[in-house]
């Protein structure tokens, strides 16, 4: 079996997959689109998004997000996949509705904002009252139980995703595990669909209660954040004492219980998932004694303070921020760690310029966006880059990065 499913131009294709299950998918971000491409290789998928440009791109066989696997699959032809902005067209006749809409963290309520998920559930229930609803958006513990009680519909369940931005389709095709927060016929049916459409065989499938599935997602991401925070604090220690951080990390990682993986220092964990998931888990601990979860959240802030101080210690007049994206191969810079460094530097009155090709605006947080890389290199006294890039090698002497292993 190839490493990618048959793909299409977004137009419904005739073939064996026409006998598959009618699936509606809400949200065409990296989670929703990866699931749409995965399932459309064997099933009839109709996806809905509020962004008309995303819908148009998918229907034209183009990926609206940076993911090589998704882009190749959409361009290749063969998927039974259509996108729309019309809820009725998306949900009517669906047997399973997959919800993958954003749930940003709301600092006012100290919780995920689940408004988009709740709206999708209401729309799905109105247009397809008999459809099972599989939530793949990240949600707080207790959300599914509340939705079941409010709607009176038992076939709402959480199916956490463990996908990397830029590699989302690959991770759908090669899942580490499939977790479903229910053990109903509909839940087992959906789990079988995910497993059957994957390339990997014998994928572990776990059926849990709704709260357990919600907790699995939050604790998994918090563990990853904790590991990032640990190696960042190790790196801060090494920098403060003039030690070779790479040597220390290499020696620590040779312990098989620790391992030499996910250990590359950074400016702090960032991106769409880890910051909000750790804060949500911390909120879920309101009535439970804890120290570690709070420490993980605090450590990320302390790391950014430390990095900003080290950059400012060299006395730069102009600091250049090279790329705002949270990781290599991504076009997303929501909550990227380098933005925290940028804001701290600006707060000290130091001029900041930004090189970010994905930005259409002329400024970012009142700092000019420079699109000419050569000019950017000349103007910046220090170039701050979360990960080293080949195009910075010629000015490596002025680059500040903590990228020791050239990995994310």
KEGU-460587 format. One record per residue (C-alpha): chain; z, y, x. Coordinates in steps of 0.02 Angstrom, whole numbers, plus 32768, in hexadecimal, padded with zeros to 4 digits. Layout:
! KEGU-460587
<pt 'A' <Z Y X>> ...
This chain:
! KEGU-460587
<pt 'A' <8000 8000 8000>> <pt 'A' <7FD6 80AC 8045>> <pt 'A' <805A 8130 8069>> <pt 'A' <8020 819C 7FD8>> <pt 'A' <7FFE 8174 7F23>> <pt 'A' <7F53 818C 7ED6>> <pt 'A' <7F40 8245 7EB7>> <pt 'A' <7EDC 82B9 7E4B>> <pt 'A' <7EA1 8367 7E27>> <pt 'A' <7F21 8383 7D9F>> <pt 'A' <7EA5 834E 7D18>> <pt 'A' <7ECD 82AE 7CB9>> <pt 'A' <7E6F 821D 7D06>> <pt 'A' <7E37 8181 7CA9>> <pt 'A' <7E74 80DC 7CEF>> <pt 'A' <7EFE 805A 7CEB>> <pt 'A' <7F84 80DE 7CF4>> <pt 'A' <7F54 8117 7C44>> <pt 'A' <7FBD 8084 7C06>> <pt 'A' <8058 80CB 7C59>> <pt 'A' <80EA 8127 7C0E>> <pt 'A' <80D6 81DA 7BCE>> <pt 'A' <8144 8246 7C3E>> <pt 'A' <816B 82FF 7C32>> <pt 'A' <81AC 835B 7CCA>> <pt 'A' <8200 8405 7CBE>> <pt 'A' <81F1 846A 7D5E>> <pt 'A' <816D 846B 7DE7>> <pt 'A' <81DA 8490 7E7C>> <pt 'A' <81E0 8412 7F09>> <pt 'A' <824B 8396 7EA5>> <pt 'A' <81E8 839F 7E04>> <pt 'A' <813D 839F 7E58>> <pt 'A' <8168 830E 7ECA>> <pt 'A' <81A4 82A9 7E34>> <pt 'A' <8108 82DA 7DD2>> <pt 'A' <8093 829E 7E5B>> <pt 'A' <80F8 81FF 7E75>> <pt 'A' <80FC 81CE 7DBD>> <pt 'A' <804B 8206 7D95>> <pt 'A' <8005 817B 7E02>> <pt 'A' <8035 80FF 7D78>> <pt 'A' <8068 8166 7CE1>> <pt 'A' <802B 81F6 7C76>> <pt 'A' <8083 8291 7CB4>> <pt 'A' <8084 833C 7C64>> <pt 'A' <80E3 83C1 7CC5>> <pt 'A' <8120 846B 7C8B>> <pt 'A' <814F 8504 7CF0>> <pt 'A' <8169 85BB 7CC2>> <pt 'A' <8102 85F2 7D5A>> <pt 'A' <804B 85F9 7D28>> <pt 'A' <8011 85F9 7DDE>> <pt 'A' <8068 8553 7DFE>> <pt 'A' <801B 8507 7D62>> <pt 'A' <7F6E 8545 7D93>> <pt 'A' <7F80 8503 7E44>> <pt 'A' <7FB2 8454 7E0B>> <pt 'A' <7F25 844C 7D8C>> <pt 'A' <7EAB 8481 7E15>> <pt 'A' <7EE8 83F7 7E89>> <pt 'A' <7F49 846B 7EFD>> <pt 'A' <8001 8466 7F2A>> <pt 'A' <8061 8507 7F05>> <pt 'A' <80E6 84D5 7F84>> <pt 'A' <80E3 84A7 803C>> <pt 'A' <80E3 83E9 803D>> <pt 'A' <8055 838F 8099>> <pt 'A' <806B 82EF 8034>> <pt 'A' <8062 8347 7F8D>> <pt 'A' <7FCD 83B0 7FC5>> <pt 'A' <7F6D 8316 7FFD>> <pt 'A' <7F96 82B6 7F60>> <pt 'A' <7F60 8341 7EEA>> <pt 'A' <7EBE 835A 7F4A>> <pt 'A' <7E8F 82A2 7F53>> <pt 'A' <7E6F 827F 7E99>> <pt 'A' <7EAF 81F8 7E24>> <pt 'A' <7F51 8237 7DD8>> <pt 'A' <7F70 8241 7D1E>> <pt 'A' <7FC3 82EB 7D2F>> <pt 'A' <7FAE 838B 7CCE>> <pt 'A' <8018 8428 7CD8>> <pt 'A' <8039 84AA 7C52>> <pt 'A' <80A6 853D 7C22>> <pt 'A' <80AC 8501 7B6C>> <pt 'A' <814B 849E 7B40>> <pt 'A' <80FA 8446 7AAD>> <pt 'A' <8067 840B 7B16>> <pt 'A' <80DD 83CC 7B9C>> <pt 'A' <8164 8376 7B35>> <pt 'A' <810C 8337 7A98>> <pt 'A' <80FC 827B 7A9C>> <pt 'A' <8162 8266 7B3A>> <pt 'A' <81C9 81C8 7B4C>> <pt 'A' <8227 8208 7BE4>> <pt 'A' <8249 82BE 7C13>> <pt 'A' <8273 82E4 7CC7>> <pt 'A' <82CB 838B 7CE3>> <pt 'A' <82BD 83DB 7D8E>> <pt 'A' <82DC 8493 7D6C>> <pt 'A' <8342 8501 7DE2>> <pt 'A' <83FF 850C 7DD6>> <pt 'A' <8432 859A 7E48>> <pt 'A' <84E9 85B6 7E6F>> <pt 'A' <8539 8643 7E0B>> <pt 'A' <85C6 8694 7E70>> <pt 'A' <8608 86E9 7DD4>> <pt 'A' <8628 8647 7D75>> <pt 'A' <8646 85E5 7E16>> <pt 'A' <85CE 8560 7DD6>> <pt 'A' <8518 852D 7DCE>> <pt 'A' <84B2 8590 7D52>> <pt 'A' <8471 8503 7CE4>> <pt 'A' <8419 8574 7C66>> <pt 'A' <836A 8534 7C94>> <pt 'A' <83A0 847F 7C84>> <pt 'A' <83F1 849D 7BDC>> <pt 'A' <8355 84FA 7B9F>> <pt 'A' <82E7 8469 7BD7>> <pt 'A' <8357 83EC 7B7E>> <pt 'A' <834D 8452 7ADD>> <pt 'A' <8290 8460 7AE8>> <pt 'A' <827D 83A7 7B0D>> <pt 'A' <82F0 8375 7A7E>> <pt 'A' <828C 83E2 7A06>> <pt 'A' <81E0 83A3 7A38>> <pt 'A' <820B 82EF 7A66>> <pt 'A' <82B0 82C0 7A11>> <pt 'A' <82A4 8209 7A42>> <pt 'A' <8285 8227 7AFC>> <pt 'A' <8302 81F7 7B81>> <pt 'A' <8330 828A 7BF0>> <pt 'A' <8344 826F 7CAB>> <pt 'A' <838F 8306 7D04>> <pt 'A' <835D 8319 7DBA>> <pt 'A' <839C 83CD 7DCC>> <pt 'A' <8442 83D6 7E27>> <pt 'A' <84CD 83EF 7DA9>> <pt 'A' <858B 83FF 7DA9>> <pt 'A' <85F9 8369 7D89>> <pt 'A' <8612 8355 7CCE>> <pt 'A' <856C 83A4 7C9A>> <pt 'A' <851D 8306 7C53>> <pt 'A' <85B7 82DD 7BEE>> <pt 'A' <85B3 838B 7BA4>> <pt 'A' <84F9 8381 7B7B>> <pt 'A' <850F 82D8 7B26>> <pt 'A' <859D 831D 7ABD>> <pt 'A' <8542 83BD 7A8E>> <pt 'A' <849C 836A 7A63>> <pt 'A' <84DF 82C7 7A1E>> <pt 'A' <8459 826F 7A86>> <pt 'A' <8494 81E2 7AF8>> <pt 'A' <83F5 81D0 7B5E>> <pt 'A' <8415 8264 7BD0>> <pt 'A' <843C 822D 7C81>> <pt 'A' <8440 8274 7D31>> <pt 'A' <83D1 822B 7DB9>> <pt 'A' <83FD 8287 7E5B>> <pt 'A' <8371 82AA 7ED5>> <pt 'A' <8383 829F 7F92>> <pt 'A' <82E3 82F6 7FC5>> <pt 'A' <82BA 8365 8059>> <pt 'A' <8252 8401 803F>> <pt 'A' <81A9 83E7 8091>> <pt 'A' <81BF 832A 8088>> <pt 'A' <81E8 8315 7FD0>> <pt 'A' <815A 829F 7FA1>> <pt 'A' <8178 8236 803C>> <pt 'A' <822F 8225 800B>> <pt 'A' <81FC 81F4 7F59>> <pt 'A' <818B 816D 7FA1>> <pt 'A' <8211 8132 801B>> <pt 'A' <82B7 8150 7FC0>> <pt 'A' <8359 8125 8019>> <pt 'A' <83A2 80F5 7F70>> <pt 'A' <838A 8113 7EB7>> <pt 'A' <8426 814B 7E5C>> <pt 'A' <8429 8155 7D9D>> <pt 'A' <84C0 8196 7D3F>> <pt 'A' <84B3 811D 7CAE>> <pt 'A' <8496 8064 7C8E>> <pt 'A' <8431 806C 7BEE>> <pt 'A' <8387 8021 7BCC>> <pt 'A' <8337 80CC 7BE4>> <pt 'A' <8392 80E8 7C88>> <pt 'A' <835A 803F 7CCA>> <pt 'A' <82AA 8061 7C91>> <pt 'A' <82A4 8106 7CF1>> <pt 'A' <82F0 80B8 7D8D>> <pt 'A' <826A 8031 7D87>> <pt 'A' <81E2 80B6 7D79>> <pt 'A' <8222 810F 7E15>> <pt 'A' <822E 806C 7E75>> <pt 'A' <8184 802B 7E3C>> <pt 'A' <812B 80CC 7E6E>> <pt 'A' <817C 80D0 7F1A>> <pt 'A' <812C 8087 7FB6>> <pt 'A' <81D1 8043 7FFA>> <pt 'A' <8206 7F9C 7FB2>> <pt 'A' <82B5 7F5B 7F8F>> <pt 'A' <82FD 800A 7F7A>> <pt 'A' <83B7 8004 7F4C>> <pt 'A' <83CE 8035 7E95>> <pt 'A' <847B 8069 7E5A>> <pt 'A' <84AF 8083 7DA5>> <pt 'A' <854D 80EB 7D90>> <pt 'A' <85A9 8152 7D11>> <pt 'A' <856A 8205 7CF7>> <pt 'A' <85F9 8257 7D56>> <pt 'A' <85E7 81DF 7DE7>> <pt 'A' <852E 8206 7DFA>> <pt 'A' <8551 82C2 7DF5>> <pt 'A' <85D7 82AC 7E7A>> <pt 'A' <8566 8242 7EE9>> <pt 'A' <84EA 82D2 7EF7>> <pt 'A' <856D 8355 7F1E>> <pt 'A' <85CE 82EB 7F9A>> <pt 'A' <852F 82B1 7FF3>> <pt 'A' <84F6 8363 8010>> <pt 'A' <85A4 839B 8040>> <pt 'A' <85AF 8312 80C3>> <pt 'A' <850A 834E 810C>> <pt 'A' <854C 8400 810C>> <pt 'A' <85EC 83C2 8160>> <pt 'A' <8586 836E 81E9>> <pt 'A' <8520 840C 8205>> <pt 'A' <85C0 8472 820C>> <pt 'A' <8610 83F8 8288>> <pt 'A' <8583 83FE 8306>> <pt 'A' <8574 84BA 82F0>> <pt 'A' <862D 84CF 8319>> <pt 'A' <8617 845B 83AF>> <pt 'A' <8588 84CB 83E6>> <pt 'A' <85F2 8568 83CE>> <pt 'A' <8679 851C 843C>> <pt 'A' <85FB 84F0 84C2>> <pt 'A' <85AF 859F 84BF>> <pt 'A' <865A 85F3 84C8>> <pt 'A' <8689 858B 8563>> <pt 'A' <85E0 858B 85B8>> <pt 'A' <85CB 84CF 85A1>> <pt 'A' <8526 8472 8587>> <pt 'A' <852A 8452 84CC>> <pt 'A' <849C 83D5 84D4>> <pt 'A' <84FC 8366 854D>> <pt 'A' <8598 8368 84E1>> <pt 'A' <8537 833F 8442>> <pt 'A' <84D8 82B4 849C>> <pt 'A' <8579 8264 84D9>> <pt 'A' <85CE 8271 842F>> <pt 'A' <8536 822B 83D5>> <pt 'A' <852F 818D 843F>> <pt 'A' <85C3 814E 83DC>> <pt 'A' <856B 80DD 835C>> <pt 'A' <85E4 8117 82D6>> <pt 'A' <85A2 81C8 82ED>> <pt 'A' <84EE 81B4 8326>> <pt 'A' <846F 822A 8372>> <pt 'A' <8425 8269 82CF>> <pt 'A' <8437 8307 8267>> <pt 'A' <848E 8359 82FB>> <pt 'A' <841E 83EB 832D>> <pt 'A' <8481 848E 832C>> <pt 'A' <8446 851B 82BD>> <pt 'A' <847D 85C4 827C>> <pt 'A' <84D6 856C 81EE>> <pt 'A' <84A4 84FC 815F>> <pt 'A' <8432 8555 80E6>> <pt 'A' <83A5 853A 806B>> <pt 'A' <83A8 8517 7FB3>> <pt 'A' <841D 8481 7FA9>> <pt 'A' <84AB 847C 8027>> <pt 'A' <84F8 8529 800E>> <pt 'A' <84FE 851E 7F51>> <pt 'A' <852F 8466 7F4A>> <pt 'A' <85C4 847C 7FBF>> <pt 'A' <8601 8511 7F5A>> <pt 'A' <85EC 84B3 7EB7>> <pt 'A' <864D 841F 7EFB>> <pt 'A' <86D5 8495 7F34>> <pt 'A' <86DC 84DD 7E84>> <pt 'A' <86EC 842C 7E3F>> <pt 'A' <8788 8418 7EAB>> <pt 'A' <87E8 84A2 7E52>> <pt 'A' <8871 842C 7E19>> <pt 'A' <8864 83AF 7EA8>> <pt 'A' <88BD 83C9 7F4E>> <pt 'A' <883D 83E0 7FD9>> <pt 'A' <8825 8430 8084>> <pt 'A' <8785 83E8 80CA>> <pt 'A' <8709 8429 8048>> <pt 'A' <874B 84DB 805A>> <pt 'A' <8741 84CA 8117>> <pt 'A' <8689 8499 810E>> <pt 'A' <865F 8534 80A9>> <pt 'A' <86C7 85A4 811A>> <pt 'A' <867F 8558 81B9>> <pt 'A' <85CF 858A 8186>> <pt 'A' <8604 8640 8176>> <pt 'A' <8661 863B 821B>> <pt 'A' <85C9 85F4 8275>> <pt 'A' <855B 8683 8239>> <pt 'A' <85DE 8701 8272>> <pt 'A' <85E3 86B0 831E>> <pt 'A' <8526 86A8 8332>> <pt 'A' <8510 875E 82FE>> <pt 'A' <8595 8794 837C>> <pt 'A' <853C 8736 8408>> <pt 'A' <8497 8789 83DE>> <pt 'A' <84E6 8836 83D7>> <pt 'A' <8541 881A 847C>> <pt 'A' <849D 8832 84DA>> <pt 'A' <8490 88E3 8495>> <pt 'A' <83E4 88DB 8443>> <pt 'A' <8396 8977 83F7>> <pt 'A' <831E 8914 8389>> <pt 'A' <833B 8861 8350>> <pt 'A' <82A6 87FD 8314>> <pt 'A' <82C0 8777 8290>> <pt 'A' <823C 86F1 82A8>> <pt 'A' <8220 8699 8201>> <pt 'A' <8296 869B 816E>> <pt 'A' <8271 85E9 8136>> <pt 'A' <8302 8571 8137>> <pt 'A' <82A9 84E6 8197>> <pt 'A' <8205 84B9 81EA>> <pt 'A' <817A 848A 8172>> <pt 'A' <81C8 84E8 80E0>> <pt 'A' <818F 8585 8086>> <pt 'A' <8239 85A1 8036>> <pt 'A' <82B8 861A 807D>> <pt 'A' <8337 8621 7FF0>> <pt 'A' <83E4 862A 8040>> <pt 'A' <839F 8602 80ED>> <pt 'A' <8424 8612 8174>> <pt 'A' <83C0 868E 81DB>> <pt 'A' <83D0 870D 814D>> <pt 'A' <848D 8709 8166>> <pt 'A' <8474 8731 821E>> <pt 'A' <83FA 87BD 81F2>> <pt 'A' <8474 880F 8178>> <pt 'A' <8503 880A 81F5>> <pt 'A' <8498 885B 827C>> <pt 'A' <845D 88E3 8205>> <pt 'A' <8510 8904 81D0>> <pt 'A' <8533 8937 8285>> <pt 'A' <84AB 89BB 827E>> <pt 'A' <842C 895F 82EA>> <pt 'A' <8375 896D 82B9>> <pt 'A' <8326 88CC 827A>> <pt 'A' <826F 889E 8265>> <pt 'A' <822F 8800 8210>> <pt 'A' <819B 878D 8232>> <pt 'A' <817F 8722 8197>> <pt 'A' <80C9 86F9 8168>> <pt 'A' <80F8 86BF 80B8>> <pt 'A' <813A 876A 8087>> <pt 'A' <80C4 87DC 8028>> <pt 'A' <813E 886E 802A>> <pt 'A' <813F 88F4 80B1>> <pt 'A' <81FA 88E7 80C9>> <pt 'A' <8286 8868 80B4>> <pt 'A' <8336 88AA 8093>> <pt 'A' <82F6 8954 80CF>> <pt 'A' <82B9 890C 8174>> <pt 'A' <81FF 891D 819B>> <pt 'A' <8194 8880 8192>> <pt 'A' <8122 8874 822A>> <pt 'A' <8089 8807 820F>> <pt 'A' <8040 881A 82BD>> <pt 'A' <809D 879A 8326>> <pt 'A' <806C 87EB 83CA>> <pt 'A' <80AF 8893 8390>> <pt 'A' <814D 883F 8350>> <pt 'A' <816B 87F0 83FA>> <pt 'A' <8157 8897 8452>> <pt 'A' <81C8 88FB 83DD>> <pt 'A' <825A 8881 83D9>> <pt 'A' <82DA 8883 8466>> <pt 'A' <8320 87DE 8426>> <pt 'A' <82C2 8762 83B8>> <pt 'A' <8332 86FA 8349>> <pt 'A' <82E8 8652 8317>> <pt 'A' <834A 85C6 82C3>> <pt 'A' <82CE 8549 830C>> <pt 'A' <8263 8562 83A7>> <pt 'A' <81A9 8571 8384>> <pt 'A' <8116 8555 83FB>> <pt 'A' <80D6 8605 83DA>> <pt 'A' <8176 864D 8424>> <pt 'A' <816B 85F3 84CB>> <pt 'A' <811A 8689 8521>> <pt 'A' <81B3 86F4 84F6>> <pt 'A' <8235 866C 8507>> <pt 'A' <82A3 86DA 8574>> <pt 'A' <82C8 874D 84E1>> <pt 'A' <82DA 86C4 845D>> <pt 'A' <8387 869C 841A>> <pt 'A' <838F 85F0 83CA>> <pt 'A' <8407 855E 83C4>> <pt 'A' <837C 84DE 83B0>> <pt 'A' <83A8 845A 8431>> <pt 'A' <8346 83C3 83F2>> <pt 'A' <82AE 840E 839A>> <pt 'A' <82DE 83BF 82F5>> <pt 'A' <831C 8402 824E>> 
